[in-house]
């Protein structure tokens, strides 16, 4: 049986600010992100398996991505952990979904973070092939397993 690629698309809203950036993105602003997740594997051949003919049930892939990426980052404010905290934590109700990450929250770094979060949760009979994180209608970052070292 041939390897087949299966893709599921997701959307979420997220705000971020780029610490030390030399343009407008240094200010808190938001995007409507689009995330395309592609896995690769062989379709199930066992006639007794209810998932016969599938690489992965789209519902199962949706659950993995929602639990490990979308539900965490949707409607969150994501900041570099080095960002001065100031009054953020004192206004808890406003910043209840404030996430500090150990990287600059660019699309490039987020797509790599998302890849690690998803890869570890996939069934062993498949691999994460690629991710595409769309930040605007004309801008996206991509992650491909084949481009990674080791």
N, C-alpha and C positions, 0 to 999 in steps of 0.2 A: 504494500500500500504506500502511496506517495505521501510526502509531507505536505500538509496544507496549512496555510496561514488564515487565522480567524481574527477579525477586528471588531471591537466594541467601542462605541463613542460615548463620551460623558461630557457634561457641562457643569460648571460651578462658578460662583462669584467669589472673588477674593480681593482684598486690598493688601498693598505692601508699600514699602518705601525703601529706597536704595541708599544705604549709609555711605556718605562721602561722595556720592555721584555728582557730576558737574553739570547737571541739567535738571529739568522739572521733575524727573522721577525720584529726586531726593525727598520730595514731599509725599505724604500719604495719598494714595490714589488707588482706584480699583479697576479691575478688568472682568469681563465675562470670558472665562477660560474655556477652551475646548480641549479635551484629552482623548486621543485615539490610542487604544491599547491593542497591540497585535501579538498573538501567541502563535507558535508553530508546533505542530505535532502530527501524528498519524491518526486518522479516524479510527474509532473503536470498531473492531471487527467481530466481536463476540455477539452472536445472535441472541444470546440470553441477557445481554446488557440492555437496559432500557435506553441507554445513550448510543445505541448502535448507529454508526455512521458519523458521529460527532467527534471532533477534536476535543471540544469542551462545550458543555451546555452554556449558551449565552447568559442564562440566569446565574450560573455558577461563577462565570467571569465577572458579571456585574456585582455580585456579592463581594468578591475579593477586592475589586477596585473601590467600591463604595466604602467598605469598612476600613481600608488601609490608606485611602487617599481622599476621596470626595467628601465623605462625612467629616473628616478631620479638617480639611482646608476650606470647605464651602462656608462662605460668609465669615471668614476669619481675617484678622489683620496679621500679616506675617512680616516680622522684622528680624534683621540680623541681631544675634545675641549681644553684639558689641554696642548696639544702639543704647544711648543713655536712657535709663528707665524713667526719670523724671516723675510725673504724676500718673503714669499709666496704671499702676496697680492700685492706686487710691480711688480710681473711678471704675471699680470692678464691673458694675452693671453695663457700662458703655463698652468696655473692652473684655468681655467675658470670653471671647474667642481670640485672644491675643496669643500668638505662637511666636516664640523666639527660636530661631534656627541657627546652627553653627556655620552658616554660610550666607553670602549675599543672596537675597531672594530674587534672583533673576530667573527667567524662564530656563536658561541653560542649566543652572544649578538645581532648580526644582525638578526638572525632567529626570535628572540623574537620581535625586532623592526618591522620586516616585518609582523609578525602575527598581531600586533596592527594596522598597516597601512591597512591591508587587511580586518580584521574582521569588522571594522567600515563601510566598503563600500559594504558589501555583502547584498543581499536582505534578508528581515526578515524571509523568509520561509526556510532558511538554516543556517548552522553554519560552521565555519572553523574547520575542523577535525584535519589536520596536515600540517606541512611544513617540507620539507627536503632541506637543503642548502648544496650543494656539493661544497667544496672548491678545492679539488684535485680529481684525479681518485680514490683515496683510503680513502678519509676523508670527513665526513659530520657531520652536527649537525641537530638534529630533534626537532621539537616543536609539542606537542600533546595537544589538548584542555583538554583531560581527565587528564593530569598531572598538570594542573594549579589550584592554590588555588582560591577559591571564585568565 
